[in-house]
Amino acid sequence: MYINRSALFFFFLLITCRLLGQDLIVTEKGDSLNCQISSVESDGIYFKRIVEGKTQRWYAKKDTLIDISRGFFITEGSTGKQKSGKDFQKYRIGLMGGGSLQTGRYTANIYNFTRSGAYLDKLQWGYTIGAEGSYFFTENIGIGLRYHFFHASNFAKDVTLSDPDSVSFSITGDLQDQIYVNFIGPEFILRISSPKHKTRYNTTFAFGLLTYKNKSILKTPATLTGTSVGMNLGFGPEFLLGKNMALGIELSLVMGSITSYKQDDGSKTTTVSLRNRNAISLTRIDLTVGLKWCK
């Protein structure tokens, strides 16, 4: 039986492409290699590649690789079609910390005494720490749980303050604010990877609970507490440090306000309602850096 040599060649090429074009290896240098993984050992992997029409066997140490994805490509004929989302990293846990700037009115006027502008300016700045855990349904879309803690404080000794509603009445004593704000809630994540898979860009939106606590002193101590619904919007890059670790930088906006709070002076607890224009703003801008574990 006569067999066309060209047909045999193209048949062999088709089989070879299907065998050697299924897996993806990403090196720490950012190279993406379309190959067939032969075996995975404890310290490295063996794989095959077609280079200039010839099949070559290769070996690479695991510590030089960022990602190993079996079945990442499906080839049909002589053209390749990428599979969507089979071997992407689905789990991420992160810890972060940084500085914060409060952008609104951030403390109440206890006993109707207004703090001075210089005193309040120092309460604008604080620090934040946080954590998040997330799960990705696809390479680009995920959900998770986010938590942030914020703290700012100031203290002044022997301060004289006047009651804005009573010009003839003033009070002199120590002044202190110790502000604590917590945020926790579910988040939605949009993740986009760079072409070489070394950098990922995350956009996050979280909606949850804000809690406010202020250990205040205006001559005598009092503790203010309140809760509100809040939002957290964030954006930032994530730089891969290895196969399972990444360094993240995030700029985020936390939004919320307290329209009523409970005031405990040690002898009694009262509820104070605030008009919208007098609400305690918890809105702030956070700039954080953190480590993330990805799997």
C-alpha positions in Angstrom: 0.0 0.0 0.0 1.3 3.4 -1.0 1.7 5.8 1.9 2.3 9.5 1.3 5.4 10.7 3.1 4.0 14.2 3.6 0.9 12.8 5.3 3.1 10.7 7.6 5.1 13.8 8.5 2.1 15.9 9.3 0.5 13.1 11.3 3.8 12.7 13.3 3.9 16.5 13.8 0.3 16.5 15.0 0.9 13.8 17.6 4.2 15.4 18.7 2.5 18.8 19.3 -0.3 17.2 21.2 2.2 15.3 23.4 4.7 18.1 23.9 2.5 21.2 24.1 0.2 20.4 27.0 2.1 21.7 30.1 3.4 25.1 31.2 6.5 25.9 33.3 7.2 29.5 34.5 10.8 30.2 35.6 12.0 32.7 38.1 13.4 34.7 35.2 9.9 35.1 33.9 10.2 32.7 30.9 7.0 30.7 30.1 7.9 27.2 28.6 5.4 25.2 26.6 6.4 21.6 27.2 5.5 18.1 28.3 6.4 17.2 31.8 7.9 13.7 32.0 8.3 13.3 35.8 8.4 15.4 38.9 11.1 14.5 41.4 11.7 15.8 45.0 14.3 18.4 43.8 13.3 19.1 40.2 11.4 18.1 37.1 12.2 16.4 33.8 10.4 17.7 30.7 10.5 17.7 26.9 10.5 20.6 24.5 10.5 21.0 20.7 13.3 23.3 19.7 13.8 24.0 16.0 11.8 21.0 15.1 13.7 18.6 17.3 12.6 17.1 20.6 14.9 17.9 23.5 14.9 16.6 27.1 15.4 19.1 29.9 15.8 19.2 33.6 15.1 22.1 36.0 15.5 22.5 39.7 12.3 23.3 41.6 13.8 26.4 43.3 14.3 28.0 39.9 10.6 27.7 39.0 7.7 29.9 40.0 4.8 27.8 38.6 4.3 24.3 37.2 1.0 23.8 35.4 0.1 20.4 34.0 -2.5 20.5 31.1 -2.3 24.3 30.8 -2.4 24.1 27.0 -4.6 22.1 24.7 -3.4 22.0 21.1 -5.7 21.3 18.2 -3.9 20.7 14.9 -1.1 23.2 14.5 -2.7 26.0 16.6 -2.7 26.2 20.4 -5.7 27.1 22.6 -5.1 27.9 26.2 -7.2 26.2 28.9 -8.8 28.7 31.3 -8.2 28.3 34.9 -7.2 24.8 35.7 -3.9 25.1 37.6 -4.0 28.7 38.9 -3.4 29.4 42.5 -6.8 29.2 44.3 -6.0 30.0 47.9 -4.4 33.1 49.4 -3.7 34.2 53.0 -2.1 37.5 53.7 -0.9 39.7 56.6 -0.3 43.5 56.1 0.5 46.6 58.0 1.1 50.3 57.3 0.1 53.9 57.9 -3.3 55.6 57.9 -4.7 59.1 57.3 -8.2 59.9 58.6 -9.9 62.3 56.2 -13.0 63.5 58.1 -14.2 64.5 61.6 -13.0 61.6 63.7 -13.9 62.3 67.3 -16.9 63.4 69.3 -17.2 66.4 71.4 -17.6 64.8 74.8 -19.7 66.9 77.2 -20.0 69.3 74.2 -16.4 70.6 74.5 -14.7 71.1 71.2 -11.0 70.0 70.9 -8.5 72.4 69.3 -7.4 72.1 65.7 -3.8 71.3 66.6 -4.9 68.6 68.9 -7.2 67.0 66.4 -4.6 67.2 63.6 -2.4 64.7 65.4 -5.4 62.3 65.6 -5.5 62.2 61.8 -2.5 59.9 61.6 -2.4 56.4 62.9 -1.4 52.8 62.0 -3.3 49.8 60.7 -2.7 46.1 60.6 -4.8 43.5 58.9 -5.3 40.0 57.5 -7.2 38.4 54.6 -8.1 35.0 53.4 -9.4 34.4 49.9 -10.5 31.7 47.4 -10.4 32.1 43.6 -13.0 30.5 41.4 -11.0 31.4 38.3 -7.6 32.9 37.8 -9.1 36.4 37.9 -12.1 36.3 40.2 -12.2 35.4 43.9 -14.0 36.1 47.2 -12.6 36.3 50.7 -12.8 37.6 54.2 -10.9 40.8 55.2 -10.1 42.3 58.6 -8.4 45.6 59.5 -7.5 47.3 62.8 -6.8 51.0 63.1 -5.4 53.0 66.1 -4.7 56.7 66.6 -4.1 58.6 69.9 -3.2 61.9 71.4 -2.7 63.4 74.9 -2.4 66.9 76.2 -1.9 68.0 79.9 -3.7 70.9 81.6 -5.7 72.0 78.7 -8.4 74.7 79.0 -11.5 74.1 76.8 -14.6 76.2 76.4 -18.2 75.1 75.8 -19.2 76.5 72.4 -22.8 76.8 73.7 -21.8 78.6 76.9 -19.1 81.2 76.5 -18.8 81.8 80.2 -18.2 78.2 81.0 -14.8 76.4 80.6 -13.0 73.4 81.9 -9.3 72.8 82.6 -7.7 69.3 82.8 -6.0 66.5 81.0 -7.2 65.7 77.5 -6.8 62.3 75.8 -8.2 60.3 72.9 -7.3 56.6 72.3 -9.2 55.6 69.1 -9.7 52.0 68.0 -11.5 51.1 64.8 -12.1 47.5 63.5 -13.4 46.5 60.1 -14.4 43.0 59.1 -16.4 41.7 56.2 -16.5 39.6 53.0 -14.7 40.9 49.9 -14.8 40.5 46.2 -11.5 40.3 44.3 -10.5 41.0 40.7 -7.0 39.7 39.9 -5.0 40.3 36.7 -1.6 38.8 36.0 1.2 40.3 34.0 2.2 38.5 30.8 5.2 36.8 32.5 3.1 35.9 35.7 5.6 37.6 38.0 3.3 40.4 39.0 -0.5 40.4 39.8 -2.7 43.4 40.2 -5.6 43.1 42.7 -8.7 45.3 43.0 -10.8 44.5 46.0 -14.2 45.6 47.4 -15.3 44.7 50.9 -18.6 45.5 52.7 -18.9 44.8 56.4 -19.0 45.9 60.0 -17.1 48.9 61.5 -16.7 49.2 65.3 -15.5 52.3 67.0 -14.0 52.8 70.5 -12.5 55.9 72.1 -11.0 55.8 75.5 -11.2 59.5 76.2 -10.3 61.8 79.0 -11.7 65.3 79.4 -10.7 65.9 83.0 -12.5 62.6 83.8 -12.3 59.4 81.9 -15.1 58.2 79.6 -15.4 55.4 77.0 -17.3 55.9 73.7 -18.4 52.9 71.6 -20.4 52.6 68.4 -20.9 50.5 65.3 -21.7 51.2 61.7 -21.8 49.6 58.2 -18.6 50.2 56.3 -16.9 49.7 52.9 -13.3 49.0 51.9 -12.0 49.7 48.4 -8.4 48.6 47.6 -6.0 48.4 44.7 -2.3 47.3 44.5 0.3 45.1 42.9 1.5 41.7 44.2 5.1 40.7 43.4 5.9 36.9 43.4 8.9 36.0 45.6 8.7 32.3 44.8 6.2 29.6 44.0 4.0 30.2 47.0 5.0 33.6 48.4 4.3 37.2 47.3 4.9 40.7 48.5 1.9 42.9 48.2 1.4 46.7 48.3 -2.1 48.2 48.7 -3.7 51.6 48.7 -7.2 51.4 50.2 -10.1 53.6 51.2 -12.2 52.7 54.3 -15.5 54.5 54.5 -18.1 54.8 57.3 -19.4 57.0 60.0 -20.9 56.8 63.5 -24.3 58.6 64.0 -24.8 57.4 67.6 -22.6 56.1 70.4 -22.7 54.9 74.0 -20.8 56.9 76.5 -19.7 55.2 79.7 -18.2 57.4 82.4 -17.8 54.6 85.0 -21.0 55.5 86.9 -23.6 55.5 84.1 -24.0 54.7 80.4 -25.8 57.1 78.1 -26.6 56.9 74.4 -25.8 60.0 72.3 -27.4 60.5 68.9 -25.6 62.8 66.4 -27.0 64.7 63.5 -25.6 63.8 60.1 -23.4 66.9 60.0 -22.0 66.0 63.4 -21.4 62.3 62.7 -18.0 60.8 63.6 -16.3 60.0 60.3 -14.3 56.8 60.2 -13.2 57.4 56.6 -9.5 57.0 56.1 -6.8 56.1 53.5 -4.5 53.2 54.2 -1.1 52.4 52.6 0.0 48.9 53.6 2.7 46.4 52.7 2.3 42.7 53.4 3.3 39.1 52.8 0.9 36.6 51.1 1.0 32.9 50.9 -0.6 31.5 47.7 -1.4 27.9 46.8 
